[in-house]
Amino acid sequence: MILSGILCLVLTVLAYWAAKKLYRFKNIVVLSPLLVTPLLLILFLSVSHISYGTYNSGAKWLTAMLQPATVAFAIPLYKYFQLLKRHAVEILISVVFGSCIAILSSVVLAGFVHLNPQMVDSILPRSITTPIAMNVSQTLGGIPTMTAVFVILTGICGMVIGPFVIRFLQIRNSIARGVLLGMGAHGAGTSKALELGSIEGAIASLAMIIASIVTLFIAPLAAPFLVN
């Protein structure tokens, strides 16, 4: 069991490394490591018949690194502090509005597919970074593991659709592009924003953090009125 867990941990790192190499060779969205790595791991687990419990016994250490990794986003925030200060009002208003829309759209989506109340609570915080989303979900009475799935799906969809929206609407402002990706796709969007530029990455980091804080306060207050 322990050896299998260690093997799965090593294979996860190798799969991501290989996917990263592929993405650098052919920089297209569908080859993003966030898409390719899970597919490689699913294929491996299916062929080897290794259970998720066995896999997670090793891979859980990577999950535990999410929280300290999130703290590292403070570096670009410090670097562009004066720029962020100048545009603080626009960023704050945009992210607060986006967070409210994300919560409402989650309820509408859940109602459309007839999810039960516990699943609705699980999907409400889907538009914020995984560690905080799982804590919010647990507070609401949702299922944190399902919340993680919804967060990942949201991030991947936002990361894929975001660049198309930016090109279609011809958004050239770095602040606007960063807010769009950070609010719409949290960690995955921030990763994509960093590819567009360091300013976009810093703004996306800030948008993601503010969205997490806003959702942390709004979701528990709104849930009793929205989830019935």
N, C-alpha and C positions, 0 to 999 in steps of 0.2 A: 504494500500500500504506500509506504513512504517512498520507496524507489520509483514507483509509478508516478507519484505526485511530483517528485523532482524531475523525472523525465518530461512530464507535461509542462512544467515550468520552463525547462530548457527549450522544448519544442515551440512554446509560445513565443519566446524571445527570438528564436531563429526564424519563425514564420514572419514575425514583424520585420526583422532585419531584411529578409528576402523581399518582402513586399515593399519596403522602403527603397531598396535597390531598384526594383522594377519601376517604381513611381518616378525615381530620378531619371531613369533611362527613357521612360515614356510618360511625360507629365500630362496625363489626362485624368479627369475626375473619377471615372469608373475604375481606375487602377489605384485609387487611394488606399494606403495601408489599412484605413479604418473599414474598408469594404473587403479587401483581399484577405487580410489576416483572419477575420472570423470565418470566411468561406473555407480557407485552408484548414483551420482547426476543426470545423464541422465535418469536413471530408475525412480528416484523420481519425476523429472520434468514431465516425460511422464505420469506417473500414476496420479499425482496431477493436471495436466494441468495448471501448473504455467508457465507464459510466461518468456522468457529470460530477458526481461526488468525488470520485477518484481524481478526476482532472482538477477540480477546484481545490483539493487538498494541497496542491502545489501552486496553482495559479492565483490562489487567494492572496498571496504575498504581493502580487502585482496590483491587485485591487486595493490593498492597504496603502499602497504608495500614491493613490490618487489625491489624498488630502494634502500631504506635503508638496506634491507636484503643483497643486492649485496655488499654494502660497508663492511659488516661483513667478507667478504672473505679476507680482508686485514690482519686479525689476523694470519692465517697460513702463509701468505706471510712474515710477520714480523718475525715469529718464525723460518722460514727456509731461511732467507735472504742470508746467506753465501752460502748455497747449490745452491740457485737460481742464485747467482752471478757467481758461478763456471761454471754453465751450461747455461748461458744467451745466448750465440751465438747459440748453438744447438736448444734451445727452440724457439728463435726468428725466425730462418730460417724455422723450422718445421711449426710454426704457420702461418707465412706469406705465405708459400707455400700452406698450408692447406686452408687458407682463400681464396686464388685465385682459388683453385680447387673447393671450395664450391660455389663460385659465378658462375663459368663456368658450373658446374654440374647443378645448378639451372636453368640456361638458357637452357641447353640441355633438361632437364626434362620438362620445360615449353613448349619448342618447340615440344617435342614428343607428348604431350597431347593437343597441339594447344591452349594454353592460350593466352588471349588478352594482349596487352602491359601493361595495368594497373595491371593485375594479375602477369605478369612477374616482374614488379617493386615490387610487394608485396612479391614475393617469394625469391628475390635476397638476402635479409639479414637473411634468415632462420637459418643460422648456428651461430648466436650470441644470447646473452641473451635477453629476451623478451623486457624490457624497451628500450634498445638501438635499437633493431631491429625495433620496432614500430616507433621510431623517424626517423630512416634511411628511412623506407618505406614512411613515410609522406613527407620527403624531396624529394624523388624520384617521388612522385605522386601516390604511391600505396595506398592500403587500410590497415591501421594499424591493424584492427581487424582480417583481413585475414592473415596478417603477423604473428600475435600471434598464430593462428591455425597452420601455417606451422612450426613455431619455436617449438611448443609443440610436433608436430608429429616427427620432426627431433630429438628432445631430447629423446623422448620415443624410437624411432627406434635405436638411437645410444646407449642408455642405455641398450637395450636388446641385440643388436648385438655385442657391444663393448667387453663384457666379453668373448664371444665365439671367437672373433678374437684374443684376448690376449691368450686364451688357445690354439687355433689352431696354432698360430705362435710362441707359447712358449715364450712370451715376459715376461721376469723376471725383467727387469730394471724398477725401480720405476719412473724414469724420463719419460721414453718412455710410460709407462702405463698411467701416469698422462696427458701427452700431448695428447695421443690418445683420452682419454675420454673427456678432457676439450675442445679440438678443435672439436671433432666429435659430441658431445652432450651437449655442454655448461653447463647450470645449472644442468640438469638431470645427465649428465656425471660426473660432479663434485661431486654430491651427491653419485653416485656409486663409484667414485674414493676414497672418504673418507671411504667407507666400506672396501676397499682394504688396506688402510693405510694412516697415516697422511701425509706422504711425497707425495704420489700420489694425495691426496686431495689438498695440497698446489700447486703442479705443475699444476693440472687441473684448479685451480682457476686462476693462472697466465695465462695459455693458453687461458682461456675463456676471460679474460680481454684484452689481447693483440689482440685476434681475433676480439673483438668488436671495438677496436681502428683502426685496419687495415681495417676492413670492412667499418667503418665510413668514411674513406678517399677514399678507392678504389671504393666502390660501386657507388657513384655519378659520379666519373670520367669514370668508365667503362660502366655504364648504357647506355649512348647515342650511344655507338658503338655496344653493345650487344643486346639491345632491339630494334627491328625493326618490 
